[in-house]
Amino acid sequence: MKQGSEALLRKELEHLKHISGLGSALNLVWAPDPGEALSGEVKGSTVYIYDESEKQALDTLRHEFFDYCISKAIQPYRHVTNTLIKLLNENAYKQKEEVVDGLRKIAFTESKH
């Protein structure tokens, strides 16, 4: 049964890639694992499906395919956002250090009077 189900999953992945024009680099690994907390995931260019049932595995494959495509589309925005956050954090840290240094000078000067 696993070979037939795996062939069906591979056929569905190829169908999704064909009709959408997306995800051409994606591969599939069906590794049924009832102990796995996830139903599926994409690592790199491989979709891993952990569901045992063929029907659930198909649903998970579609979910992971759509998630992969959307994630690829928003990846540039996530990169820009993360870069901006990093720059803001660096700037805030520099400003905080300047304030601490200034307050330290005030405290040191006050203690001499």
C-alpha positions as CSV (number, residue, x, y, z in Angstrom):
1,M,0.0,0.0,0.0
2,K,2.8,2.4,0.8
3,Q,4.2,2.3,-2.7
4,G,0.9,3.0,-4.3
5,S,0.2,5.8,-1.8
6,E,3.6,7.3,-2.3
7,A,3.1,7.3,-6.0
8,L,-0.2,9.0,-5.6
9,L,1.5,11.7,-3.4
10,R,4.3,12.2,-5.9
11,K,1.7,12.5,-8.7
12,E,-0.2,15.1,-6.7
13,L,3.0,17.1,-6.1
14,E,3.8,17.1,-9.8
15,H,0.2,18.1,-10.5
16,L,0.5,21.0,-8.1
17,K,3.8,22.1,-9.5
18,H,2.5,21.9,-13.1
19,I,-0.8,23.8,-12.6
20,S,0.8,26.5,-10.4
21,G,4.1,26.9,-12.2
22,L,5.6,27.0,-8.7
23,G,7.8,24.8,-6.5
24,S,9.7,23.1,-9.4
25,A,12.6,22.2,-7.1
26,L,10.4,20.4,-4.5
27,N,10.8,16.7,-3.9
28,L,8.8,14.4,-1.7
29,V,9.5,12.0,1.1
30,W,6.6,10.1,2.7
31,A,7.8,8.8,6.0
32,P,4.6,7.8,7.9
33,D,5.3,8.2,11.6
34,P,2.4,8.1,14.1
35,G,4.7,9.4,16.8
36,E,5.7,12.5,14.9
37,A,4.1,15.7,16.3
38,L,4.0,17.3,12.8
39,S,1.9,16.1,9.9
40,G,4.4,17.4,7.5
41,E,7.1,20.0,6.9
42,V,9.3,21.4,4.2
43,K,13.1,21.3,4.8
44,G,15.1,22.9,2.0
45,S,13.5,21.6,-1.2
46,T,12.0,18.5,0.3
47,V,8.4,18.1,1.5
48,Y,8.3,15.5,4.3
49,I,4.9,13.9,5.0
50,Y,4.4,12.0,8.2
51,D,0.7,11.2,8.1
52,E,-0.1,7.5,7.8
53,S,-3.5,7.8,6.1
54,E,-3.4,8.5,2.4
55,K,-6.2,11.0,2.6
56,Q,-4.5,13.0,5.4
57,A,-1.2,12.7,3.6
58,L,-2.7,14.3,0.5
59,D,-4.2,17.1,2.6
60,T,-0.9,17.7,4.3
61,L,1.0,17.7,1.0
62,R,-1.3,20.4,-0.3
63,H,-1.0,22.4,2.9
64,E,2.8,22.2,2.8
65,F,3.0,23.0,-0.9
66,F,0.8,26.2,-0.4
67,D,2.8,27.1,2.7
68,Y,6.1,26.7,0.8
69,C,4.9,28.9,-2.1
70,I,3.6,31.7,0.2
71,S,6.8,31.5,2.3
72,K,8.9,32.0,-0.8
73,A,6.8,35.0,-1.8
74,I,7.2,36.8,1.5
75,Q,10.8,35.8,2.0
76,P,12.2,39.1,0.7
77,Y,9.9,41.1,3.1
78,R,11.0,39.0,6.0
79,H,14.6,39.5,5.1
80,V,14.2,43.3,4.9
81,T,12.2,43.4,8.1
82,N,14.8,41.4,10.0
83,T,17.6,43.6,8.6
84,L,15.7,46.7,9.7
85,I,15.1,45.3,13.2
86,K,18.8,44.5,13.5
87,L,19.8,48.0,12.5
88,L,17.3,49.5,14.9
89,N,18.5,47.3,17.7
90,E,22.1,48.3,17.0
91,N,21.2,52.0,16.9
92,A,19.2,51.7,20.2
93,Y,22.1,50.0,21.8
94,K,24.5,52.7,20.8
95,Q,22.1,55.4,22.0
96,K,21.7,53.6,25.3
97,E,25.4,53.3,25.8
98,E,25.8,57.0,25.1
99,V,23.2,57.8,27.8
100,V,24.8,55.4,30.3
101,D,28.2,57.0,29.6
102,G,26.7,60.5,30.0
103,L,25.0,59.6,33.3
104,R,28.2,58.0,34.6
105,K,30.0,61.2,33.9
106,I,27.3,63.2,35.7
107,A,27.4,60.8,38.7
108,F,31.2,60.9,38.8
109,T,31.3,64.7,38.6
110,E,28.6,65.1,41.3
111,S,30.4,62.9,43.7
112,K,33.5,65.2,43.5
113,H,31.5,68.3,44.7
